[in-house]
Amino acid sequence: MAYGQLGAVIIKENVSAGDGVPEVMIPGRKVDVIFMSVKIKDFVDISEIMRESITILLNKVVHIVHTTAEKWDGSPNKNDGDRYLISWKLPQLDD
């Protein structure tokens, strides 16, 4: 299971006591995030037509998603077949 960039920070902080046991009572903090979901339309039909070549298409799509996310300081978070999740952590603004 992958927890993404922000999840890794949370896990690191929660096991920082050194005994390897998660500390679940650490106070949280608010993080403002924008999420974007990208979906390949008609993925099932496309994969049936392309058969083995679907891997080539998916590799190209993943490359575009990752490159674009990283170019604009985003983080690709999750891939679920025909869906991709990208997030952008917003800077903290003073109230």
N, C-alpha and C positions, 0 to 999 in steps of 0.2 A: 504494500500500500504506500502511496506517495502522498505527502502532505503539502507539497508546494513550498514556495519560498517563505511565505509568512508562517506556515505551519512548522517549518523547521526552526524558526526563531522561538516559537511558543514551546516546542518540545525541549529545545536547548535550555530555556529559562526554567522549565518545570523539573528538569532533572539535574539542575546545577548544584544541588547539595552534595553530589558526589557518591551517594549510595545507590544510584540507579533507580530509585523509587520515585515515580512522579509525585510532585507536590501539587495537589489539586486545589489548594486553598490560597494560592498566590493571587492577589488582586489583578484583575484584567485592566486593559486600557482600550480606549476607543480608537479605532483605525477606520478612516474613510477610504473606501475602495470603489472603483468602477469595475463592473464585470461586463464582458461582452461574450456572447455565444455566437459561434460561427457554425452553420450547418450546411452540409452538402445536400442540395435538393435532389430528390429522386435517387438517393444513394443505392437502394436495393436494385432498382432497374439498371443503373449504370454498372454496378458490380456484376450483375448477371450477363450483361452484354460484353464487358471487358474481361471477365473471368480472371485468369492469372495476371493479366496486365493491370488489374486494379491496384496492386501494390505499388506500381510505378506512379500512378495517379496520386495515391495517398501520400507517398513520399514527397511528391511535388507540392501538394497542398500543405503538408506539415511544414515543409521548408518555408513556404510563403507565410504561413501563420506565425511561425517562430521568428523569422527575419523581421516581419512587420511589427510584431509585438516588441521585440528587442530594440528596433529602431526608434520607437516611440516610448521607450522606458517602461514597457509592460512586461508581464510575466505569463508565458503560456502555462496554464495550470493543469488542465485535464483534457484527455482525448477519450472519447467514447464512440469509436467507430466513425459515424458521420457527423459528430459534434465535437467542437473544440471550445474550450473555455479559456479566456484571457482576462487578466486582471491588471489594474493600474492602482497602485497605492498613492493616494492623494497627499500632498504635503499638509502638515498640521497648520491650521490657521488660528490666529489669536481671536478669541471671542469678541 
